[in-house]
């Protein structure tokens, strides 16, 4: 409460253990009520796990199923508080994205795919339309903003048509900075039990996505020719602009310099002192 009085709107997170030895229903109810009464939106919840030799290991234990059930209830309470907190932010992103100079004009999104069917099977909570709407809103609020995204190629069950939707999204949304990963199995996950895309095809699709991203990047770089930009020089010959565009220049490492962009290719832009 003191933190919120000093910094109104501050987000609160907490670590909570469910099912600590001797925890009764009343004790657990106190913890659950704390989450709700204080509106804690970010929880890390752990069912209690014994450690030999500790005092707690000699106390009467809470059954494992009950620990897991209580942990699930705490996580659900935290998720509800998080949702309420997120809803208070609706509309505030406009002023931050449009007006906050410390926020660089580069937005990187965890899109993963451009097919609604694949997104559903990934258990993502957004749709293709959601992604396009968000990108459009970002560009309306901050004209010229650069867009990046993470994409997975060859997720299980991905057909040629589903992949084509993801490939088309890169061009439709003009996504300039792509991180592309061929799908990799993880034992024990639901996806590992789905029909797999052959590894060679995953790699081929990843290469096509990277090529599409490189084409979008090149187009973006070319729009910058003749403009001035601020560049952080990372070494004597290279740096990045506010949009995270790679720049070739001559400057002292660590310097923030004003430059004019005079050329572009697939690797970035060439700049000289403004």
C-alpha positions in Angstrom: 0.0 0.0 0.0 2.9 2.4 0.7 4.4 1.6 -2.7 1.1 2.5 -4.3 0.8 5.7 -2.3 4.3 6.7 -3.4 3.9 5.5 -7.0 0.2 5.4 -8.1 -0.5 2.8 -10.7 2.6 0.7 -9.8 2.3 -3.0 -10.7 2.8 -5.4 -7.8 4.1 -9.0 -8.1 4.6 -11.7 -5.5 6.0 -15.2 -5.0 3.5 -17.5 -3.2 3.8 -21.1 -1.9 0.7 -23.2 -1.9 0.4 -26.1 0.6 3.2 -25.3 3.0 3.2 -27.8 5.9 0.4 -27.3 8.4 -1.5 -25.0 6.0 -5.2 -25.3 6.8 -8.1 -24.3 4.6 -8.3 -21.1 6.8 -4.6 -20.3 6.3 -5.0 -20.8 2.5 -8.1 -18.7 2.4 -6.1 -15.8 4.1 -3.5 -16.0 1.3 -6.2 -16.2 -1.4 -7.9 -13.2 0.1 -4.7 -11.2 0.2 -4.3 -11.6 -3.6 -7.8 -10.3 -4.1 -7.9 -7.6 -1.4 -4.6 -6.1 -2.5 -5.1 -6.6 -6.2 -1.8 -8.4 -6.9 -1.6 -8.8 -10.7 1.6 -10.7 -11.2 2.0 -13.9 -9.3 4.7 -16.6 -9.2 3.0 -19.6 -7.5 4.8 -22.7 -6.4 3.3 -25.8 -4.8 5.4 -26.6 -1.7 8.2 -29.1 -2.3 10.0 -30.8 0.5 13.7 -30.4 1.2 15.3 -33.0 3.4 16.9 -31.7 6.6 14.8 -28.5 6.8 12.5 -27.8 9.8 9.5 -27.8 7.4 10.2 -31.3 6.3 9.4 -32.5 9.8 6.0 -30.7 10.0 2.7 -32.4 9.1 2.5 -32.3 5.3 -0.3 -31.1 3.0 -1.2 -33.8 0.5 0.3 -33.2 -3.0 -3.0 -33.1 -4.8 -4.2 -30.4 -2.4 -1.0 -28.4 -2.9 -1.6 -28.5 -6.7 -5.2 -27.6 -6.4 -4.4 -24.6 -4.1 -1.7 -23.5 -6.5 -4.1 -23.6 -9.4 -6.6 -21.5 -7.4 -4.0 -18.9 -6.6 -2.9 -18.7 -10.2 -6.5 -18.2 -11.3 -6.9 -15.4 -8.7 -3.7 -13.8 -10.0 -4.9 -14.1 -13.6 -8.1 -12.4 -12.7 -6.2 -9.5 -11.0 -3.9 -9.3 -14.0 -6.9 -9.0 -16.4 -8.3 -6.2 -14.2 -5.0 -4.4 -14.2 -4.6 -4.8 -18.0 -8.0 -3.3 -18.5 -7.0 -0.2 -16.6 -4.3 0.3 -19.3 -6.7 0.4 -22.2 -6.2 3.7 -24.0 -3.0 4.6 -22.1 -0.8 2.9 -24.7 -1.8 5.6 -27.2 -0.1 8.5 -25.4 2.9 6.3 -24.5 3.5 5.1 -28.0 2.8 8.4 -29.6 4.5 10.8 -27.2 7.1 9.0 -25.0 10.5 9.9 -26.5 12.2 7.3 -24.5 10.3 4.6 -26.2 12.1 3.7 -29.5 10.0 3.5 -32.7 10.4 -0.3 -32.9 7.8 -2.8 -31.8 8.6 -6.5 -31.7 5.7 -8.8 -31.5 5.4 -12.5 -30.6 3.1 -13.4 -33.6 4.3 -17.0 -34.1 2.1 -17.6 -37.2 -0.3 -15.9 -39.6 -2.8 -18.7 -39.7 -5.8 -18.7 -37.3 -5.9 -22.5 -37.3 -2.2 -22.8 -36.4 -2.5 -20.0 -33.8 -5.3 -21.9 -32.2 -3.3 -25.1 -32.1 -0.4 -23.2 -30.6 -2.9 -22.0 -27.9 -2.1 -18.4 -28.7 -4.6 -15.9 -27.6 -4.6 -13.7 -30.7 -5.8 -14.0 -34.2 -4.4 -12.9 -37.6 -6.9 -10.0 -37.5 -5.8 -9.0 -34.0 -2.2 -8.8 -35.2 -3.0 -6.7 -38.3 -5.2 -4.4 -36.1 -2.4 -3.9 -33.6 0.2 -3.2 -36.2 -2.1 -0.7 -37.9 -2.9 1.0 -34.6 0.8 1.3 -33.8 1.6 2.9 -37.2 -1.3 5.3 -36.8 0.0 6.4 -33.4 3.7 6.4 -34.4 4.1 6.9 -38.1 7.2 5.2 -39.4 7.5 2.8 -36.5 9.4 -0.4 -37.4 7.7 -3.7 -36.8 9.5 -6.9 -35.8 8.0 -10.4 -35.1 8.8 -13.9 -34.1 7.6 -16.6 -36.4 7.7 -20.4 -36.3 7.9 -22.4 -39.5 6.6 -25.9 -39.7 4.5 -26.1 -36.6 2.8 -29.6 -36.5 -0.2 -29.9 -38.9 0.9 -26.7 -40.8 -0.3 -27.2 -44.3 0.9 -25.4 -47.4 -2.2 -23.2 -47.2 -1.5 -22.4 -43.5 2.1 -21.6 -44.3 1.0 -19.3 -47.2 -1.1 -17.3 -44.7 1.9 -16.7 -42.5 4.1 -15.8 -45.5 1.4 -13.4 -46.8 1.2 -11.8 -43.4 4.8 -10.7 -43.6 4.1 -8.7 -46.8 0.6 -7.6 -45.8 1.8 -6.1 -42.5 5.2 -5.1 -44.0 7.1 -6.7 -41.1 10.7 -5.6 -41.5 12.5 -7.4 -38.7 11.8 -11.2 -38.4 13.1 -13.8 -36.0 12.3 -17.1 -37.7 12.6 -20.5 -36.1 11.9 -23.9 -37.6 9.7 -25.8 -35.2 11.6 -28.0 -32.8 9.8 -30.8 -30.8 9.8 -30.8 -27.0 8.9 -34.1 -25.4 5.8 -34.0 -23.3 4.1 -31.1 -25.0 0.7 -31.4 -26.8 2.4 -30.3 -30.1 4.8 -33.2 -29.9 1.8 -35.6 -30.3 0.4 -33.8 -33.4 1.3 -34.9 -37.0 4.7 -33.5 -37.7 5.9 -31.5 -40.7 9.1 -33.0 -42.2 12.2 -31.4 -40.9 13.5 -30.5 -44.4 10.2 -28.8 -45.2 10.4 -26.8 -41.9 13.8 -25.5 -42.9 12.6 -24.7 -46.4 9.7 -22.7 -45.1 11.9 -20.9 -42.6 14.2 -19.9 -45.4 11.2 -18.5 -47.4 10.0 -16.5 -44.4 13.5 -15.1 -43.8 13.7 -14.1 -47.5 10.4 -12.3 -47.2 11.5 -10.5 -44.1 14.8 -9.5 -45.8 12.8 -8.0 -48.7 10.6 -6.0 -46.4 13.7 -4.8 -44.5 15.4 -3.7 -47.7 12.4 -1.7 -48.7 12.3 -0.1 -45.3 16.0 0.8 -45.4 15.6 2.4 -48.8 12.8 4.7 -47.5 15.4 6.1 -45.1 17.9 7.3 -47.7 18.3 11.1 -47.4 16.9 11.3 -43.9 18.7 12.1 -40.7 18.8 9.7 -37.8 20.3 9.3 -34.3 22.7 6.4 -34.2 24.3 4.6 -31.2 27.8 3.6 -32.4 28.4 0.1 -31.0 32.0 0.0 -32.4 34.0 2.3 -34.7 32.2 1.1 -37.8 28.7 0.0 -36.8 25.7 1.0 -34.9 21.9 1.1 -34.9 19.3 3.8 -35.4 16.2 4.4 -33.2 14.4 2.0 -35.4 17.0 -0.7 -34.8 18.3 -0.4 -38.4 21.9 -1.6 -38.7 24.2 1.3 -39.8 27.7 1.5 -41.2 29.5 4.6 -40.2 32.6 6.0 -38.6 32.3 7.1 -35.0 33.7 6.6 -31.5 32.3 3.5 -29.9 29.5 4.3 -27.5 28.8 7.7 -29.0 25.3 8.9 -29.9 25.7 10.7 -33.2 23.5 12.5 -35.7 23.9 11.1 -39.2 22.4 11.4 -42.7 21.6 8.1 -44.4 23.2 8.0 -47.9 22.7 4.4 -49.0 21.0 1.1 -48.3 21.4 -2.6 -49.1 20.2 -5.9 -47.7 22.4 -5.6 -44.6 21.4 -2.1 -43.5 22.2 1.5 -44.3 25.3 3.6 -44.9 25.5 6.9 -43.1 27.7 9.9 -42.8 27.9 12.8 -40.2 24.9 15.1 -40.6 
